[in-house]
């Protein structure tokens, strides 16, 4: 995969440094992620997809990857969504640009992204490679890197990614009632979520489990892989 880095960068229009618009999006992300620090059960919040790769446009949203403590997945999702909904910064319908996409949550038990990879999943490889942690409690980003050692991240890239950490330290203590509340939210939320998944025709990019909630009903990984392959073949011909 790493040998295809140049083709991937060219296919995705990735820049070496963020432009002014992307710097503003990172500042916006820091501002609102700061309001989530006191939510119990959060381990890490990272910027992913186009913004983490410095490949946005004027219509881009801010994609978050949120890691939680075990058995706190639904609790964290509920309160993160509630906070962003109350501040009117949660991506919904056509209100996309500059707002937050809350479509990927995982517990510390599901950090190895290779388990959800498709064949020759170059997008997921570089999704891990470019991910920018903003909030990093209990050295969770380091755990994430260890779990994803199949991705060859050079030291310069690691240093760049770590530079984006703005909030670190120890996570807040979790009490028994927090787990109870998580169980209640999961009981009702999982049924509704699975019903919506069935209604959409069971898209493969959606994962609903006790350790992962991934809502990518329009998964573009196959398209990206094929585009990179086509560019590589074109380069060989010339």
N, C-alpha and C positions, 0 to 999 in steps of 0.2 A: 504493500500500500504506500509506504513512504516514498518509494521510487516514482510514484505517480503524483507527487505533490505539485509539481509545476503545472501539470495538466489540470489538476483540481483547482488550483489558484486561478488559472486562466479562465476556466469554465465558469467559476463563481464570481469573477471580477473582484477578487480579494486584493486589498491595498496593504502596503507595508505599515502604514500608520493611519489612525482614524482621521477622517476629515472633520470640519467644524460641526456639521450636523450630527455626526456620530459622537463627538465629544459632548454635545448638548444632551444627547440621549443617555450617555453614561452618567452625566450629572443628574439627570431626571431619575434614572434608576437608583442612584445612590440616595437621593432625597426620599424616595418612597420606600426603599428597602430599609432605611433607617427606622421607619415606623413599625417594622415587623420584629425588631430585636427582642421584644418582651413576650412574644408568642412562645408558649412552652412547646418543646418538641422539635424545634428547628435546629438542624445541624449545619446546613449550608444553603446559600442561595447564589446561583451563578447565572451569568448572562450567556446565552447560547445562540446558535443559528447565525443569522446574517450580521447582527451587531457584534458578536464576539469575533467574527471573521473580518470585520471592517468592510462589509460588502452590502451596506444598506442603500436604500433610495428614499425619496421623500415620502413614500407610502408605508415604510417599514414600521412594524411594531417592535416591542421589546420582549423577547422570549426569555422566560425564566425557567431554570431547572432548580427545583427545590427538593432538598434532601432532609428527611426527618428521622427522628429516633424510631426504633421498632415499635409497632402498635400505636403510633401517633399520626399515621398518614392522613386519616380522614379529619382528625382534629385540626391539624395544621392547615390542610386545604380549606376547611370551612372558615377559619379565622383570617387567613390570608385573603381569600376571596371576598369575605365580608368587609375587610378594611379597604381593599381596592375598589370595591363596589361603592362604598360610602364616600370615597374620594373622587369618584367618577373617572377613574384611570384604568379600569378593567376593560380589556378589549371585548367588544360585543357587536354582533351584526356587522355593519359596514364602518363602525367607528374604530378604525384600526390604527392609523398613523400616530406614533408616539405613545400609544397605550400598551398595557401589559397583557401578554398572552400567558395564561396560567394553565398550560396544557401538559405539564410533565412534572410529576412528583414521584419520588422513590424513597424508600427507607434505606438505612445503612446496610440492610441485608441484600440490597439489590443494586449495588454500585457497579458491578461488572457488566458493562454495556455489551460485551461480546455475546451475551446470552439472548439479546434481542436483535442481533445483527441478521441481515439478509445475506445472500451470497455476494461475495466481493463488495461488501458494504463500505465503499470509500467515503460516503458522506458521514456515516457514523464514526468512522475512524478520525476524520478531521473535525467532527463535532466535539469529540473528546479532546483532540489536540488543541483546539482554539478556545475551549470553554474558559470563561473569565469569572473566577469566584469574587463576589462582592462581600458577602457575609460568610465567615468561616469560623464556626465554633468547634472546639475540641479537635482541631487539626483535621477536620473532615475532608478538606481538599487533598491533603496528603494521603489519606485513606483511599480517596477516589483514584488518585494516580496509581497507588499500589495495586488496587483491584483491576486497573486497566493497563497493566504493564505490557499488554499486547500492542499498545499504541506507543510508538517510538517518539517520545517528545524530547527534543534536544534541550540543553541547558538554557539557551537564550530564550526559547519559547516558554519554558517553565518560569524563568525570571520575569518575563513580560506578563504572564498570566497572574503570578503572585502580586505584581505591582498594583493590580486592580482591587485587592482586598482592602476594604475600608472599615469593616467591623469584624473583630475577632475576640477570642477569649473563651470562656466557659459557657456552656449552655445552661439555661435555668433548670432548676430541679423539677422533676415531674412527680406528681402525687397520684395516689390510687384513683382519685376521682377524675383525673385527666384521662386515664385509660378507660374509665367507665363512660365518659362523655364521648370518647373516640368510638367505642363500641356501639353506642346509640346512633351516632351520626352515620357510621358505616352500615348499620342495619337498614336504615331508610335510604341513605344515599346510594349504596351499591345496587339496590333493586331498581331505582330510577335510572341509574347510569346504564345498567345492563339492558333495561327496556329501550333506552335511546339507541344503544349499540345495535340491538336486534332490529330496530326500526330503520336504521341506516344501512342495513344489509351486512352487518358484521365486518366492517372494514378492518384489514389486517394491521393497520397502524395504530389501532386502539388496543390498549392493554388494561385490564381491570383485575387486579389481584390484591392480596393482602399487603404486598410490598411495593406495588407500582401502580400508578395511575397515569396513563399516557394517552392523550386524546388527539392523535394525528390522523384524522379520518381521511385526509388527502395526503398520504405519505408519498413524498417525491423522491425517495432514495433510489428507486429503480431508474427513474428518469435521469437523475444526476449521474449514476454509475454508467448508464449507456452514453450520456453526453461526453463523459470523460474518456470512455473507451473510443468513441468516434474521433475525438480530438487527438488521442494518442495515435490512432491509425493514420489520421491525416498528416500528423507530424512526421511519421515514418516514411510517408510517400514523398515527402519533399525534403 
